[in-house]
């Protein structure tokens, strides 16, 4: 059975999981924002040390591809690509939002659909809607949340909202008995099932050219120069 290293850096959470099939062998995780560059490589080293497994014995690296934090995604993807190149291992990419939907399904297995929300500043979020089989029914997009945003879905189907964009949206989302909130946080462990499925189907990325799915272009802030 395949041993996969899963890396999640798309939000403030830095998470690394080593798994064999659907079994978690080891995990390291931190929700200290802006610490990915400092923590990611030690986390990777630690999960292999915990199970006394040489890193070259893993079968593939899985990365959470986004959308999400520009800096976090760059750190995660560049690290994953470096490992794949150095160790001659395949790269697997899993949608961050689909993985979040998987986590919400663990808590609410019997609802009709799932809508993970990633904070994209102000009242905007990155989001998508997945059915109970985690097939996409509303595409990944960025939205400004209002009381009308998901009203039509909420009135017709049961839906679970989750993710770090949920806190600022809870009071805005249309109130209805079909609306549920999951308290799950994004984690590399939610990549596992999706990653192993892709591994079995040999759905690998060309790591020489693979780029994160940013959804929006990165806009750098203006530098403040003394005297200007």
N, C-alpha and C positions, 0 to 999 in steps of 0.2 A: 504494500500500500504506500501511496505517495506521502512524503513529508514536505509540507509547504510552510514557508515563512510568509506571514501576512503583515503588512505595514499600513497603518492608518495615521495620516498626518494632515488631513484636510480641514480640521478645525483646531480649536485650542487644545484638544486632547492628542497626546502622542501615545500610540498604542502599537505593540508588537506581540504577535502570537505565533507560536510554533505548533503545528498540528499534524497529526497522522490520520488520514481519512477524515472523520468528523470528531476525532478526539483531540482535545487541547492537551498538549504536552507541557507547555510552559507559556506564561504571559507576563509582560511588563507594561505598565500603563501609568500615565501621569496626566492630570488636567491643569498643570501649571502652564498657563499660556506663554507663548513666545520662548519655549524651551526646547523646541524640536531639534535644533542644531546641536544643542548640548547633550540631549538625552537619547536621541535615536540610535546612534552607533553603540553606546553602552547597553541599551536595552536589547539590541540584536545579539550582542556578545553574551549577555546574561541568559537569554532563553536557551541558547545552545549549551552553556555551561551547566544550567540547571538539570539537563537531561544527559549530560556527558556525551553529547553528539557533536562530532566534527562538522563545521559549517558546510564543508564540501559534500557531506552526505545528504543534504536536502535535495529535493527534486526540482523545485521551482520557487520563484519569489512572486508573491501577489501584492499589488499595490492598489490602494484606494485612489481612483483616477480623478475624482472631483465630480461636481464643482465644489468650491470651498475657498479656503485661504490661499491666495497666490503664493505667499512665502512658504507656507506649510506644504503645499503640493510640490513646489520646486524642490524642497529638501527631501521629501519622501521619494519622489520619482527619481531624482538624481542618485540617491543612495541605492534604490532598487536596481537601477540600470547599471551602476557600478558593480554591484554584487553579481548580477547576471553576466556581465562582460568578463569579470575576473575569474568566475567559477564555471563559466560556460553552461549556465542554467537558463531555462526559458523564463520569460516574463509574462505574468497574467495580470490583466487589469479588470477591476470590478467597479461598477458604478457606485459612487459613494451613497447616493440616494437609495439605490436598490438595497445596498447593505443595511442602511438605516431602516428601511421598510422590513427587512428580515428581522431586525431586532425588535421592532414594534409588534411583529406577528408572534414572536415568542410570548409576549405579554397578552396580546389579544388575538388568538388564533382563528376565531370564528367570525370576524367582521368581513364586510364586503370589500373594503379597500383601505389603502394606507397612503398617507401623505406626509413624508418627511420634510422638514423645513430647516434650511441652513441659513443662519443670520447673514445678511448681505448689507448691513447698515441701514439706519433709519427704519422705515416700515417695510423695507424690501427684503425678500427671501429668495433663495434658490429652492425650487420645489419640483415635485412630480407626483403623479398619482398612479399607484399600482393596484392591481386586483389581488384577490386572495391567493393566486398562484404566483404573485410577484411579477406578473407581466404588466408592462407599462400601458396605461390607458389615457394618461395625459402626459405629454412630453415634458422633459426637463426644461425649465425656463426660470427666469427671474420675474417675480411679481411684487407689486406693491399691495399689501394686504389691506382690505377694507371689509366692511360687514357683508358686502355682496360677493366677495372673491370666490368662495366655495359654496355659496348658498344653494345652487341647483343640485350639486352632488349630495350635500348634507341632507336635503329634503327627500332624496330618493334612495340613498344607500347609507349603510352604516360605514363610518370612516374614522380612522385613528390618525391623529396628528402627533408628530414627535420631532425631536431634534432641538438644537440650540437656538433655533429661530422661534420656538414655540412660546417662550416667556413673554415676548413682546406682542404676540398675536392672540393669546388666550382670550383676552377681553374683547377682541375685535371680531373674532370668528362667529359666524351665525350660530345662535344658541338653538339647539335642537336635541332630542333624545338620541339621534343617530350619531352625534358627535362625541368622540372619546379622545382623551389625552394619554399618551404613554410617557412614562418617566424614564425610559431607557436613554442612555447616553451612547454616542457613537463609540465603537470599539472595533479593534482588529478581529475580534472573535466573530463578528457578524459577517466578515468576509469569507469565513472558512467554507461553508457549504457551497457558496457560489463559486469560489476559487477551485474547489475540488471537482465540481461539475465541468468547469472550463478545462481543467487539466485532463480529465478523462476524455474530453472531446478534442484535445490538442488545439485549443483555441488560444494561441500565444501571440504576443505582440512582437513587432520588430523593434527591439529595444534601442537600436541605433537611431531610430526616427521617432519613437513614441514620445508624445508630449501630453501633459495633463489636460483635462477638460476644464478650462477656466470658466467657460460660459460668457463671462464679460472680460473685456480687455483690461489689463492692469493699467491704472493711472497713478503715476508717482506723484507724491506731494511736492510742492515747491520748496526748495531749500531756502532757509532763512539766512541770508548773508548779512553780516554786520555792516551797517552803514547804508544799506539799500532799503 
